[in-house]
Amino acid sequence: MRALLIAAALFAAAPAVAQAPASSAVLADASKAPANATIIDGASWRCTGGSCTASGGANQPAPRACRRVVARFGAVSSFSYKGVALSAEQIAACNA
C-alpha cells in the first residue's frame, strides 16, 4: 500500500518537473518562416505563420539565442528563450 502511495505521488509530480519554459518568437516578416521544423542550437523551432515556438535547446543567454534565430529566420518583433523575454532594446540589438 505504501509503495502505491509513493508511486501515485511521483506520478502526480512528474508533469511539473518535466515541463520546461517555452521559447517563442514572432517574425517581422512571416513569409520568411520555415515550412518545416528547424533545429537551432539544439532547439526545435516550428512556425505557424509568423509565430514560432521551440522546445529544447542549449543553455545560453536569451540575447545570443535571439541572434541565432534572426540569422536563420530574419528579424523578430518579440522573442523569449526558455522563459526569458527580451526587452524592446534587446530585440532591437538582436535585429541589428
C-alpha positions as CSV (number, residue, x, y, z in Angstrom):
1,M,0.0,0.0,0.0
2,R,2.8,2.4,0.9
3,A,4.6,1.7,-2.4
4,L,1.3,2.5,-4.3
5,L,1.0,5.9,-2.5
6,I,4.6,6.8,-3.3
7,A,4.1,5.9,-6.9
8,A,0.9,7.9,-7.1
9,A,2.8,10.9,-5.6
10,L,5.6,10.6,-8.1
11,F,3.2,10.3,-11.0
12,A,1.3,13.5,-9.9
13,A,4.6,15.5,-9.6
14,A,6.1,14.3,-12.9
15,P,4.4,16.8,-15.3
16,A,5.5,19.8,-13.2
17,V,9.1,18.5,-13.3
18,A,9.2,17.6,-16.9
19,Q,7.9,20.8,-18.4
20,A,10.5,23.4,-19.3
21,P,9.7,27.0,-20.0
22,A,8.8,27.6,-23.7
23,S,10.7,29.6,-26.2
24,S,8.9,31.7,-28.8
25,A,9.5,34.3,-31.5
26,V,7.2,36.5,-33.7
27,L,8.9,37.1,-37.0
28,A,8.7,40.6,-38.5
29,D,8.2,39.0,-42.0
30,A,6.0,35.9,-41.8
31,S,7.0,34.9,-45.3
32,K,10.5,34.0,-44.0
33,A,9.1,31.4,-41.6
34,P,10.3,27.9,-42.4
35,A,7.8,25.3,-43.6
36,N,9.4,22.5,-41.6
37,A,10.9,22.2,-38.1
38,T,14.3,23.8,-37.9
39,I,17.0,23.0,-35.3
40,I,19.0,25.9,-34.0
41,D,21.5,25.2,-31.2
42,G,19.5,22.1,-30.2
43,A,16.1,23.8,-30.1
44,S,13.5,22.5,-32.4
45,W,11.7,25.6,-33.9
46,R,8.3,25.2,-35.5
47,C,6.4,28.1,-37.1
48,T,2.8,28.8,-38.0
49,G,2.6,31.9,-40.0
50,G,5.0,34.4,-38.3
51,S,4.6,32.8,-34.8
52,C,7.3,30.3,-33.9
53,T,7.8,28.2,-30.8
54,A,10.6,25.9,-29.7
55,S,11.4,23.1,-27.3
56,G,14.7,22.1,-26.0
57,G,17.9,24.0,-26.8
58,A,21.4,24.7,-25.5
59,N,21.9,26.6,-22.3
60,Q,22.8,30.1,-23.5
61,P,21.7,33.6,-22.8
62,A,18.4,34.7,-24.5
63,P,20.1,37.5,-26.5
64,R,22.5,35.0,-28.1
65,A,19.7,32.6,-28.9
66,C,17.8,35.5,-30.5
67,R,20.7,36.4,-32.7
68,R,21.0,32.8,-33.8
69,V,17.3,32.7,-34.7
70,V,17.4,36.1,-36.5
71,A,20.4,34.8,-38.6
72,R,18.2,31.9,-39.9
73,F,14.7,33.4,-39.9
74,G,15.1,37.2,-40.2
75,A,14.1,40.0,-37.9
76,V,11.8,39.4,-34.9
77,S,9.3,41.6,-33.2
78,S,9.3,39.6,-30.0
79,F,11.5,36.9,-28.5
80,S,11.7,34.8,-25.4
81,Y,14.1,31.9,-24.7
82,K,13.3,29.3,-22.0
83,G,11.0,31.7,-20.3
84,V,13.3,34.8,-20.5
85,A,11.6,37.5,-22.6
86,L,13.7,40.2,-24.3
87,S,13.0,43.9,-23.9
88,A,12.4,46.2,-26.8
89,E,16.0,47.4,-26.6
90,Q,17.4,43.8,-26.6
91,I,15.2,42.9,-29.6
92,A,16.5,46.0,-31.5
93,A,20.1,44.9,-30.7
94,C,19.3,41.3,-31.8
95,N,17.9,42.5,-35.1
96,A,20.8,44.8,-35.8
